[in-house]
Amino acid sequence: MLGGLPLAIAQAFAFMRQNEGLNITNYCDLWEQNQGVGDEDPTTAIIFNTLIIALRDIKLKLPTVDCVLDIIAYLSPDYLTKQLI
């Protein structure tokens, strides 16, 4: 499912840890719902799907996160500090 990619595995594990009631079966269900998103390159699709799952969860918890992410997207990463985020 995650193609053995360390980043995707780390993202999936972190997501499950932050959502205490979520087990691997539930995560696989979420993964299946996102299949077909970002199919261009298999590696990119795997990372993209794990990121989409996390972003959807954040939007459910913090509805205003879209505005913040839109602003951050226009900032140079050189000047983006942890305090700002």
C-alpha positions as CSV (number, residue, x, y, z in Angstrom):
1,M,0.0,0.0,0.0
2,L,2.7,2.6,0.9
3,G,5.3,1.1,-1.4
4,G,7.8,0.8,1.4
5,L,8.5,4.5,1.3
6,P,9.9,5.7,4.6
7,L,8.3,9.2,4.4
8,A,4.8,7.7,3.7
9,I,5.2,5.2,6.4
10,A,6.3,7.9,8.9
11,Q,3.4,10.1,7.9
12,A,0.8,7.3,8.3
13,F,2.2,6.3,11.7
14,A,2.2,9.9,12.9
15,F,-1.4,10.3,11.7
16,M,-2.5,7.2,13.6
17,R,-0.7,8.3,16.8
18,Q,-2.4,11.7,16.7
19,N,-5.8,10.1,16.2
20,E,-5.8,7.7,19.1
21,G,-8.9,5.8,18.1
22,L,-7.6,5.1,14.6
23,N,-6.0,1.8,13.9
24,I,-4.3,0.4,10.8
25,T,-7.6,-0.9,9.4
26,N,-9.2,2.5,9.7
27,Y,-6.2,4.1,8.0
28,C,-6.4,1.6,5.2
29,D,-10.1,2.6,4.7
30,L,-9.1,6.3,4.5
31,W,-6.3,5.3,2.0
32,E,-8.8,3.5,-0.2
33,Q,-11.1,6.5,-0.3
34,N,-8.1,8.6,-1.7
35,Q,-7.0,6.1,-4.3
36,G,-6.8,7.6,-7.7
37,V,-5.6,11.0,-6.5
38,G,-2.2,12.0,-7.8
39,D,-1.7,9.0,-10.1
40,E,1.1,10.6,-12.3
41,D,4.0,8.9,-10.5
42,P,3.6,6.0,-8.1
43,T,6.0,7.5,-5.5
44,T,4.4,10.9,-5.8
45,A,0.9,9.4,-5.5
46,I,1.8,7.6,-2.3
47,I,3.2,10.7,-0.6
48,F,0.3,12.8,-1.9
49,N,-2.4,10.4,-0.6
50,T,-0.8,10.3,2.9
51,L,-0.6,14.1,2.9
52,I,-4.2,14.5,1.7
53,I,-5.5,12.3,4.5
54,A,-3.6,14.4,7.1
55,L,-4.8,17.7,5.6
56,R,-8.4,16.6,5.5
57,D,-8.2,15.7,9.2
58,I,-6.7,19.1,10.0
59,K,-9.5,20.8,8.2
60,L,-12.1,19.0,10.2
61,K,-10.4,20.0,13.4
62,L,-9.5,23.6,12.4
63,P,-11.8,24.9,9.7
64,T,-9.8,28.1,9.3
65,V,-6.6,26.3,8.4
66,D,-7.3,26.9,4.7
67,C,-6.7,30.6,5.1
68,V,-3.5,30.1,7.0
69,L,-2.1,27.6,4.5
70,D,-3.0,29.9,1.6
71,I,-1.0,32.7,3.2
72,I,1.9,30.5,4.0
73,A,2.0,29.2,0.5
74,Y,3.0,32.6,-0.7
75,L,5.8,33.1,1.8
76,S,9.4,32.3,1.1
77,P,10.5,29.3,3.0
78,D,13.7,31.1,4.0
79,Y,11.7,33.5,6.2
80,L,9.2,31.0,7.5
81,T,10.0,30.4,11.2
82,K,8.4,27.8,13.5
83,Q,7.0,30.7,15.6
84,L,5.1,32.0,12.6
85,I,3.6,28.6,11.9
